[in-house]
Amino acid sequence: MISAIVVNHNGEEHLGRCLGSLAGSTLVTEVLLVDNGSRDGSLDVVRREFPSVRVFDQETNLGFAAANNLAVEKARGEALLLLNVDAWLVPQTLERLLARLEADPGRGLVAPQLRYPDGRRQCSWSPARGVLGEVMQKLRNPFEASSWVHGRLARGAARLAGRTWYTAACVLVRTAAYRAVGGFDTGFFMYFEDVDLCIRLEEAGWRLAVEPKAIANHVGGFSRNIEVDALYRPSQLRFYRCRRPAWEARFIERRLRRRYGDAAVDGWLEVGETG
């Protein structure tokens, strides 16, 4: 019924815990792992400890969006669990996510509550990406562990910036919905692909929800062992150019030029255009 999809790039440290949280679930009919050119012992872990996992071994790093799309093409489940390699499920999470998804035929995506490994709450949703939304998120971030930040009042206030979105660290997506909107936009190598997907799902008439009784742990920041700006900024600029009003795209570009310089921004723009 559920195809679980994990994208891995040098995630040996976390992989066993991630895949172990899926092992034995009667709801998971298959686990598909796309390895994006890992150079650590990731694949050895999978082959030794999780031989039933379907592995798609890539020579190079395809990026998060393209790797997920590759797995979805092969997936047989009616729902897709997208799970980061540094995330793992607690018992009953899948049952609760699936129940919420199946309760409404028009619901396309359900996200769990995220927690850090030490138990602190982590944001699974964020205000709409845009100038106002990014300001709201920065104001919210220092209070991430507070319960009120995750409640209905906070989500209602966030709607002032537009539609909220859910991080793809862990989400359950209806397969038909994902495929109907074309999956992730592979122009985003990493970052903003989940923002864009949520927008397109809602534009297509699908409803999104969070299920607070479903919990997934997420280390977060694992991918930052590589230069964040080199990945984040091209996607940010591409998103603003594709999805936001022209004045916002110009505002963000000018702001980044003042902070990083013209050469850096020109390079990011080129990456975003060819992504």
C-alpha positions as MATLAB code, in Angstrom:
seq = 'MISAIVVNHNGEEHLGRCLGSLAGSTLVTEVLLVDNGSRDGSLDVVRREFPSVRVFDQETNLGFAAANNLAVEKARGEALLLLNVDAWLVPQTLERLLARLEADPGRGLVAPQLRYPDGRRQCSWSPARGVLGEVMQKLRNPFEASSWVHGRLARGAARLAGRTWYTAACVLVRTAAYRAVGGFDTGFFMYFEDVDLCIRLEEAGWRLAVEPKAIANHVGGFSRNIEVDALYRPSQLRFYRCRRPAWEARFIERRLRRRYGDAAVDGWLEVGETG';
ca = [
       0.000    0.000    0.000;
       2.860    2.411    0.820;
       6.075    2.789   -1.135;
       8.737    4.285    1.123;
      11.363    6.348   -0.692;
      14.714    7.341    0.768;
      17.306    9.434   -1.057;
      20.824    8.928    0.261;
      24.112   10.725   -0.258;
      26.871    9.639    2.110;
      24.352    9.009    4.864;
      25.904    5.888    6.350;
      25.726    7.406    9.850;
      21.921    7.631    9.730;
      20.855    5.034    7.190;
      20.434    2.055    9.501;
      18.169    3.961   11.869;
      16.089    5.361    9.002;
      15.527    2.031    7.260;
      15.139    0.208   10.561;
      12.125    2.357   11.414;
      10.411    1.014    8.275;
      11.336   -2.630    8.761;
       8.490   -4.876    9.775;
       5.709   -2.431    8.938;
       2.768   -4.196    7.337;
       1.832   -0.962    5.569;
       5.105   -0.643    3.675;
       5.009   -2.876    0.611;
       8.418   -1.767   -0.637;
      11.336    0.466    0.258;
      13.125    2.189   -2.609;
      16.491    3.803   -1.984;
      18.173    6.064   -4.499;
      21.855    6.416   -3.720;
      23.200    9.659   -5.136;
      26.809    8.717   -5.758;
      27.771    7.954   -2.145;
      31.442    7.388   -1.420;
      31.022    6.077    2.129;
      29.783    2.656    3.249;
      26.081    3.399    2.728;
      25.402    0.682    0.192;
      27.259   -1.877    2.268;
      24.879   -1.112    5.158;
      21.837   -1.565    2.935;
      22.987   -4.790    1.315;
      24.098   -6.299    4.602;
      21.244   -5.258    6.902;
      18.311   -4.513    4.559;
      18.585   -6.843    1.561;
      14.913   -6.401    0.611;
      15.397   -2.695   -0.136;
      15.304   -1.871   -3.835;
      18.473    0.120   -4.523;
      18.944    2.508   -7.443;
      22.662    3.176   -7.415;
      23.636    6.390   -9.212;
      27.193    7.220  -10.215;
      26.635   10.935   -9.572;
      24.445   13.077   -7.335;
      21.208   13.650   -9.235;
      19.858   16.008   -6.598;
      17.002   15.431   -4.169;
      14.159   16.226   -6.562;
      15.363   14.125   -9.478;
      16.237   11.174   -7.244;
      12.771   11.089   -5.701;
      11.158   11.299   -9.118;
      13.284    8.398  -10.317;
      12.028    6.242   -7.442;
       8.401    7.293   -7.913;
       8.534    6.093  -11.517;
       9.242    2.600  -10.150;
       6.948    2.746   -7.106;
       3.944    0.446   -6.890;
       2.236    1.801   -3.768;
      -0.924    3.887   -3.650;
       0.857    6.280   -1.299;
       4.448    7.486   -1.147;
       6.350    8.004    2.075;
       9.149   10.468    1.344;
      11.651   10.129    4.176;
      14.999   11.861    4.596;
      17.941    9.623    5.365;
      18.448   11.457    8.677;
      14.820   10.935    9.741;
      13.051    7.958   11.302;
       9.501    7.110   12.343;
       8.175    6.366   15.808;
       5.626    3.530   16.205;
       2.115    4.178   14.829;
       3.234    7.149   12.732;
       2.531    5.457    9.417;
      -0.864    4.234   10.608;
      -1.862    7.738   11.641;
      -0.586    9.381    8.487;
      -2.360    6.856    6.275;
      -5.623    7.153    8.207;
      -5.553   10.932    7.749;
      -4.785   10.604    4.047;
      -7.509    8.033    3.413;
     -10.139    9.921    5.409;
     -10.400   12.481    2.608;
     -10.142   11.432   -1.059;
      -9.200   15.007   -1.911;
      -6.239   15.087    0.432;
      -2.949   14.801   -1.413;
      -0.344   15.154    1.322;
      -0.088   14.633    5.069;
       2.879   15.635    7.205;
       3.702   14.399   10.707;
       4.930   16.395   13.654;
       8.728   16.549   13.523;
      11.020   16.338   16.531;
      14.745   16.644   17.034;
      16.496   13.556   18.437;
      16.493   15.147   21.914;
      12.703   15.484   21.826;
      12.452   19.186   21.029;
       9.757   20.102   18.554;
      10.812   20.926   15.018;
       8.773   22.798   12.434;
       7.241   20.521    9.819;
       5.460   23.440    8.121;
       6.499   26.971    7.239;
       4.871   30.184    6.040;
       4.629   30.645    2.297;
       7.977   31.426    0.721;
       8.053   35.094   -0.162;
       9.379   38.293    1.373;
       6.692   38.395    4.074;
       6.836   34.647    4.649;
      10.601   34.639    5.104;
      10.341   37.487    7.618;
       7.683   35.564    9.530;
       9.808   32.434    9.526;
      12.842   34.261   10.889;
      10.696   35.699   13.678;
       9.333   32.224   14.435;
      12.593   30.270   14.372;
      13.860   31.252   17.866;
      10.627   29.852   19.347;
      10.623   26.576   17.396;
      10.509   24.447   20.565;
       7.427   26.248   21.917;
       4.097   24.492   21.453;
       2.235   27.654   20.396;
       4.427   27.947   17.277;
       2.922   24.700   15.976;
      -0.723   25.394   16.815;
      -3.692   26.533   14.789;
      -3.295   30.182   15.778;
       0.265   30.283   14.446;
      -0.745   28.495   11.243;
      -3.647   30.888   10.823;
      -1.377   33.898   11.202;
       1.060   32.390    8.713;
      -1.712   32.306    6.111;
      -1.335   36.089    5.881;
       1.768   35.378    3.819;
      -0.035   32.820    1.635;
      -0.365   29.043    1.638;
       1.801   27.211    4.117;
       3.987   24.344    2.935;
       5.386   21.165    4.466;
       8.980   19.997    4.501;
       9.749   16.837    2.568;
      11.881   15.522    5.441;
       8.890   13.263    6.037;
       5.568   13.380    4.209;
       3.002   10.870    3.002;
       1.789   11.767   -0.476;
      -0.980   10.198   -2.512;
       0.766    8.633   -5.505;
      -1.910    9.769   -7.935;
      -1.552   13.349   -6.708;
       2.236   13.338   -6.967;
       2.167   11.945  -10.469;
      -0.689   14.186  -11.590;
       1.343   17.340  -10.910;
       4.544   15.877  -12.355;
       6.337   15.261   -9.074;
       9.160   17.468   -7.908;
      10.439   20.124  -10.280;
      13.926   18.851  -11.086;
      15.053   22.392  -11.809;
      15.558   22.552   -8.050;
      18.639   20.461   -7.299;
      18.044   20.783   -3.574;
      15.896   23.139   -1.448;
      12.567   24.711   -2.456;
      11.426   21.594   -4.334;
       9.029   20.788   -1.479;
       7.729   24.361   -1.367;
       7.028   24.234   -5.086;
       5.388   20.795   -4.871;
       2.976   21.949   -2.163;
       1.996   24.957   -4.266;
       1.315   22.821   -7.329;
      -0.657   20.244   -5.362;
      -2.940   22.940   -3.993;
      -3.245   24.624   -7.373;
      -4.417   21.269   -8.721;
      -7.111   21.088   -6.041;
      -5.454   18.722   -3.563;
      -5.678   19.457    0.147;
      -2.675   19.300    2.482;
      -2.681   18.599    6.196;
      -0.530   17.944    9.242;
      -1.263   15.041   11.595;
       0.117   16.076   15.017;
      -0.345   12.598   16.526;
       2.084   11.170   13.964;
       5.690   11.809   14.929;
       8.950   11.524   13.023;
      12.371   12.324   14.393;
      14.661   14.362   12.178;
      18.279   15.302   12.786;
      18.149   18.218   10.382;
      21.101   19.988    8.841;
      22.707   16.726    7.743;
      23.105   17.949    4.165;
      24.962   21.032    5.375;
      28.241   19.184    5.380;
      28.465   20.691    1.912;
      28.326   24.423    1.242;
      24.744   25.529    1.911;
      24.765   28.699   -0.144;
      25.967   26.819   -3.235;
      22.778   24.722   -3.077;
      20.267   26.986   -1.361;
      20.780   30.283   -3.177;
      20.334   29.013   -6.770;
      17.076   27.355   -5.724;
      15.936   30.438   -3.818;
      16.551   32.719   -6.797;
      14.904   30.273   -9.191;
      11.854   29.970   -6.948;
      11.386   33.730   -6.678;
      11.719   34.128  -10.426;
       9.262   31.314  -11.163;
       6.764   31.668   -8.346;
       6.797   35.173   -6.876;
       5.960   38.658   -8.198;
       8.717   40.323  -10.198;
       9.332   42.972   -7.542;
      10.037   40.274   -4.938;
      12.492   38.508   -7.250;
      14.301   41.828   -7.860;
      14.275   42.595   -4.114;
      15.822   39.238   -3.198;
      18.410   39.472   -5.950;
      19.495   42.980   -4.892;
      19.654   41.889   -1.260;
      21.865   38.915   -2.104;
      24.117   41.064   -4.292;
      24.701   43.454   -1.395;
      25.503   40.551    0.912;
      27.527   38.230   -1.324;
      28.602   40.301   -4.320;
      27.719   40.288   -8.002;
      29.974   37.393   -8.999;
      28.391   34.986   -6.514;
      24.835   35.943   -7.424;
      25.514   35.785  -11.172;
      26.849   32.272  -10.650;
      23.796   31.224   -8.638;
      21.471   32.669  -11.257;
      23.248   30.673  -13.952;
      22.928   27.480  -11.927;
      19.238   28.155  -11.299;
      18.547   28.752  -14.966;
      20.236   25.534  -16.064;
      18.995   23.378  -13.152;
];
